[in-house]
Amino acid sequence: MKAAVFHAAHRPLEVSEIPTPEPGPGQVLVKVAACGLCHTDLHFIDHDTPTFKTPPLVLGHEISGTIAGLGAGVAGWKAGDRVLLPAVLTCGACDACREGRENICEHNQMFGNHVDGGFAEFVVAPAKDVYRLPKEIPLDAGSIIADAITTPFHAVVRRGRVVPGDWVLVLGCGGVGVNVVQLAAAIGARVIAVDTAADKLAWAGRMGAEVVIDAAKCERLDKEVRRHTGGGGADVAFEAIGNPKTQEQAFNCLKTGGRLVLVGYSPHPMSLNSGRVMFREIEVTGSLGCRPVDYPRVIELARQGKIKVAELVTHRFPLDRINDGLDALRAGLPIRAIVVPGD
C-alpha cells in the first residue's frame, strides 16, 4: 500500500510503498477514506517531540474509512461498513479507565504515535474501538470528528462544565478553538472569541460567537472582556493555543469563581497569581482528548446537524501532496485540512 512515512524530525514525510497490514485476532482492516492533518503531527515533525514508536512510523490520528477485512473472532462488522476510528485506544483496565477517565488511560495507544496511523491507504484497529459513521455525515470530512471535535467536546462539556447562559471566552480560533466556540454556543453559552487572524474570527462568528475580538488591536483584553460581560468577566475561559502568555491572559479575564481550561498543548511553564487562585477560587484544569463513551454522542450531534463538520474542512490533499498540506498547516491556512488517499 501507499503511505506517508515519518522517518525523522525536520524531514518531509516520504510517500512510498509499504506492506499492507493484516488484521490480527479482534482487529479490523480499514480502507482509509480520509485522515485529518493536525498540529500534533507538526510537533513530531517540526519540534522534536518524540513518538512512542521509534520511526519509521505512519502518522495521522483523525481517521475515517470503510471496513476492508476482518480478523479472527470479529463479529458485527462487514466489508464496506462506514467507520470512524478514535484518535486514542484505551486499555479499559487501568485505574483511570476503571474510574471512567479513559481519556487519560495509563496505557493508551495513539494512532500515528504508538501505532501506525492514517496517512496511508489502510490501517488496522481493534474492532471493539471502532464507531459506525452514519450516512448523513460525509465519509471524508467525518474523519475530523476524531480529535478536532471530540477533544473540544470533552473540554467544553466535561472539563469546562459549560451551561446555558455562561460567558465563555475562547483564546485561539484555529481547528480546536473554533470547535470549542461552536460546541459552547450549541449549549447556549454566550461566546467571546479572540484571535489575531481576521479569517479565524470570521469563522468563529459563523460558529456562534456573540463577540469577536482582534487581540492585535486590543490593549487590555481583560478590560474588554469585562466590558462585554457586564463587569464580571468570563465564567469559563478556554486557552486553545498553547502559549504561556495567552494562558495568563485567559486567567486574568475570569470572574471570581471562574474556570480556566487548558486545551492547547505547551511544553513551557506558565505564570499565575496563586493568591488570586485562592482568594477568588479560580479553577485551573487541563483537558486531554475525549472519553470513548462520548464519541457516539458527538457523532449523533453531527448526524442531526447540531454541530457542523463538513463546513470546517477548508482544504484537502491527496496522499502524494501531504507535505503541501503540512506546509498549509504551518502557514495557518486551513480551519481543518484532510488527506484523502483515494484522490
C-alpha positions in Angstrom: 0.0 0.0 0.0 1.0 3.6 -0.4 1.8 5.5 2.9 3.4 8.8 4.0 6.2 7.6 6.3 7.8 9.6 9.1 11.5 8.8 9.4 12.9 11.7 11.5 12.2 15.2 12.7 12.8 18.1 10.3 12.4 15.9 7.2 9.4 15.7 4.9 7.2 12.7 5.1 8.2 10.1 2.5 5.4 8.8 0.3 6.3 5.2 -0.5 5.0 1.6 -0.8 5.0 -0.4 2.4 3.3 -3.7 3.2 -0.5 -3.6 3.7 -1.2 -4.6 7.4 -3.1 -7.8 8.1 -5.8 -7.6 10.8 -5.0 -9.9 13.7 -7.5 -11.5 16.1 -10.1 -9.0 17.2 -8.9 -6.4 14.7 -10.4 -4.9 11.5 -8.6 -3.6 8.4 -9.9 -0.2 7.4 -9.5 1.3 4.0 -8.8 5.0 4.8 -11.2 7.5 3.3 -9.5 10.5 4.9 -7.2 11.5 7.7 -7.1 14.9 9.3 -3.9 17.0 9.4 -3.3 18.1 13.0 -0.8 20.3 14.8 0.1 17.2 16.8 1.7 15.9 13.6 3.8 19.1 13.4 5.0 18.6 17.0 6.6 15.3 15.8 7.9 16.7 12.5 9.0 20.2 13.4 9.5 20.4 17.1 11.4 17.2 18.1 8.6 15.8 20.2 9.4 12.1 20.2 6.9 9.5 19.1 6.4 6.5 21.3 7.1 4.1 18.5 10.5 4.6 17.0 10.3 5.7 13.4 9.7 4.7 10.7 6.1 5.4 11.5 2.9 6.4 9.7 1.5 9.5 11.4 -2.2 10.6 11.4 -4.8 10.1 14.1 -8.1 11.5 12.7 -9.3 8.6 10.6 -12.4 7.6 8.7 -12.9 4.8 6.2 -14.7 1.6 5.4 -14.1 -2.0 6.7 -11.9 -3.9 4.2 -11.1 -7.0 6.2 -11.9 -8.8 9.5 -9.5 -10.6 11.8 -10.3 -13.8 13.6 -13.2 -13.6 16.1 -14.6 -10.3 14.8 -18.4 -10.2 14.6 -20.9 -7.4 13.9 -18.9 -5.8 11.1 -18.8 -6.5 7.3 -16.8 -5.2 4.4 -17.9 -1.7 3.3 -19.2 -0.6 6.7 -18.5 3.1 7.2 -16.4 3.7 10.3 -14.7 6.4 12.5 -11.6 5.4 14.5 -10.9 7.1 17.8 -7.7 9.1 18.0 -6.5 7.1 21.0 -7.1 3.5 22.0 -7.6 2.7 25.7 -6.8 -0.4 27.8 -10.0 -0.5 29.9 -8.2 -1.9 32.9 -6.0 0.7 34.5 -7.1 2.9 37.4 -8.1 5.8 35.1 -10.2 3.6 32.8 -11.9 2.0 35.7 -12.8 5.4 37.1 -14.4 6.4 33.8 -11.5 8.7 32.7 -10.3 6.6 29.8 -9.0 9.7 28.0 -6.1 9.7 30.4 -5.6 5.9 30.2 -2.2 4.9 31.6 -1.6 2.5 28.7 -3.2 4.4 25.9 -2.1 3.9 22.3 -2.5 6.8 19.8 -2.7 6.3 16.1 0.3 7.9 14.5 2.3 7.9 17.7 2.3 4.4 19.4 1.0 2.6 16.3 0.8 3.3 12.6 -1.8 5.9 11.7 -4.0 7.1 8.9 -1.6 8.8 6.4 -1.9 5.6 4.4 -4.3 3.6 2.2 -5.1 1.1 5.0 -4.8 0.9 8.8 -5.7 -1.8 11.4 -7.7 -1.1 14.5 -9.3 -3.2 17.4 -12.8 -3.9 16.4 -14.1 -3.0 19.9 -12.9 0.6 19.4 -14.4 1.3 16.0 -17.5 3.5 15.7 -20.1 3.5 13.0 -20.3 6.7 10.9 -23.9 7.4 9.7 -24.6 8.1 6.1 -25.7 11.6 6.9 -22.1 12.5 7.7 -19.7 12.7 4.7 -17.2 9.9 4.9 -14.1 12.0 4.2 -15.0 15.1 6.3 -16.2 12.9 9.1 -12.6 12.0 9.9 -12.1 15.3 11.8 -14.7 14.2 14.4 -11.9 12.1 15.9 -10.0 14.7 17.9 -10.9 18.0 16.1 -14.4 17.9 17.5 -14.3 15.2 20.3 -11.4 17.0 22.1 -13.3 20.3 22.2 -16.5 18.4 23.3 -14.6 16.9 26.3 -13.1 20.3 27.1 -16.5 22.2 27.0 -18.8 19.6 28.5 -16.7 17.5 30.9 -13.9 19.9 32.0 -15.4 23.3 31.5 -18.9 22.2 32.6 -20.4 24.9 30.4 -24.1 25.6 30.9 -26.6 27.8 29.1 -26.0 31.5 29.8 -22.4 31.2 30.7 -20.0 33.7 29.3 -17.3 31.6 27.6 -14.0 33.1 26.4 -12.0 31.2 23.7 -8.5 32.3 23.0 -7.3 30.9 19.7 -9.8 30.1 16.9 -7.9 27.5 14.9 -9.1 23.9 14.3 -9.6 23.2 18.0 -10.7 26.6 19.2 -13.4 27.1 16.6 -15.0 23.9 17.7 -14.9 25.0 21.3 -16.8 28.0 20.0 -19.4 26.0 18.2 -20.0 23.5 21.0 -20.2 26.1 23.7 -22.7 28.1 21.5 -24.7 25.0 20.8 -25.1 24.5 24.6 -26.4 28.0 24.9 -23.4 29.9 26.2 -22.5 33.4 25.2 -19.2 33.1 23.5 -16.4 35.7 23.1 -13.8 34.6 20.6 -10.2 36.0 20.5 -7.6 35.7 17.8 -5.3 37.9 15.7 -6.4 36.5 12.3 -9.4 38.1 10.6 -10.4 34.9 8.8 -10.3 32.8 12.1 -12.5 35.4 13.8 -14.9 35.3 10.8 -15.2 31.5 11.3 -15.7 32.0 15.0 -18.6 34.3 14.2 -20.1 31.7 11.8 -19.8 29.1 14.5 -21.8 31.1 17.0 -19.5 33.6 18.8 -21.5 36.6 20.0 -18.4 38.8 20.3 -15.1 38.6 18.4 -12.0 40.4 19.5 -8.9 41.0 17.4 -6.2 40.7 20.1 -3.7 42.6 18.0 -5.9 45.7 18.3 -6.8 45.3 21.9 -4.6 46.9 24.5 -6.1 45.2 27.6 -8.0 42.0 26.8 -9.2 41.6 30.4 -10.9 45.1 30.4 -12.5 44.4 27.0 -13.9 41.0 28.2 -15.3 42.7 31.4 -16.9 45.4 29.3 -18.8 42.8 27.3 -19.7 40.7 30.3 -21.1 43.5 32.5 -18.0 43.9 34.6 -17.6 40.4 36.0 -15.5 38.5 33.5 -15.8 35.1 31.8 -17.4 32.2 33.7 -15.2 29.8 31.7 -12.1 30.5 29.6 -10.5 28.1 27.1 -6.9 28.5 26.0 -6.6 26.7 22.7 -3.2 28.0 21.6 -0.7 26.5 24.0 1.2 29.7 24.8 2.1 30.8 28.4 1.3 34.4 27.6 -2.3 33.7 26.3 -2.8 31.3 29.2 -2.1 34.1 31.6 -4.4 36.4 29.6 -7.2 33.9 29.8 -6.7 33.6 33.5 -6.9 37.4 34.0 -10.2 37.5 32.2 -12.1 35.2 34.6 -14.7 36.2 37.0 -14.5 35.2 40.7 -15.1 31.5 40.9 -14.3 31.1 37.2 -12.7 28.2 35.4 -9.6 28.2 33.1 -9.4 25.1 30.8 -6.1 24.5 29.1 -6.8 22.6 25.8 -3.8 23.9 23.8 -0.5 22.0 24.3 2.6 23.8 25.6 5.8 22.3 27.0 6.6 25.6 28.7 5.7 26.7 32.3 3.1 29.4 32.8 2.9 32.0 35.5 -0.2 32.5 37.5 -1.0 34.6 40.6 -1.5 31.9 43.2 -3.1 34.4 45.7 -5.7 35.2 43.1 -6.4 31.5 42.5 -7.0 31.1 46.3 -8.9 34.2 47.2 -11.1 34.1 44.1 -11.5 30.3 44.0 -10.3 30.1 40.4 -10.1 26.6 38.9 -7.3 25.8 36.5 -7.7 22.5 34.7 -6.3 20.6 31.8 -8.3 18.8 29.1 -7.0 15.9 27.1 -8.8 14.0 24.3 -12.2 12.5 24.8 -13.7 9.6 26.7 -14.8 6.7 24.4 -18.3 6.9 25.8 -18.7 10.4 24.4 -17.8 9.5 20.8 -21.3 8.3 19.9 -22.8 11.4 21.4 -20.6 13.6 19.3 -21.4 11.5 16.2 -25.1 11.8 16.9 -24.9 15.6 17.2 -23.1 15.7 13.9 -25.7 13.4 12.3 -28.5 15.7 13.5 -26.8 18.7 12.1 -26.5 20.3 15.6 -22.8 20.8 15.1 -21.0 21.5 11.8 -18.5 19.1 10.3 -18.1 19.2 6.6 -18.1 23.0 6.5 -15.0 23.0 8.6 -12.9 21.2 6.0 -11.4 24.0 4.0 -8.5 22.2 2.4 -8.0 18.6 1.1 -4.9 17.0 -0.3 -4.1 13.7 -2.0 -1.6 11.5 -0.2 1.1 12.4 -2.7 0.8 16.0 -1.7 0.7 15.5 2.1 3.8 17.7 2.6 2.0 20.6 0.8 -0.8 20.0 3.3 1.6 20.2 6.2 3.0 23.5 4.8 -0.5 24.9 4.6 -1.0 23.9 8.3 2.3 25.6 9.2 1.1 28.8 7.5 -2.2 28.7 9.4 -4.3 28.5 6.2 -6.9 25.7 7.0 -9.6 25.6 9.6 -9.3 21.9 9.1 -7.4 20.0 6.4 -7.7 16.4 5.4 -5.5 13.9 3.4 -7.6 11.8 1.1 -5.6 8.7 -0.1 -8.1 8.0 -2.9 -7.8 11.4 -4.6 
